[in-house]
Amino acid sequence: MMHSLMTASELGLAIRTTRQSLGKTQSELAKQIACRRQTIGDLEAGRNVEIYTLMNVLAALGKGLKVVDIRPELEDLESMFNE
């Protein structure tokens, strides 16, 4: 299932949820990608971390990024205004 994430906080929550579902601690994940535990905490809190760190965390969790257009389709706009 794919979720559209719009904010750093939403991405952080998704990462935390995935990590926990895999039974990993922040410390274990940090050791796996060679960073500090606090960096994982910062990422999960939606704080600024290096994109390199984000990509390593996603890979370690078996996830990735997909850039998609979030603008609504014309039909969606029409239905919003016709209601």
Beta strands, then each sheet from edge to edge (+ up, - down):
end
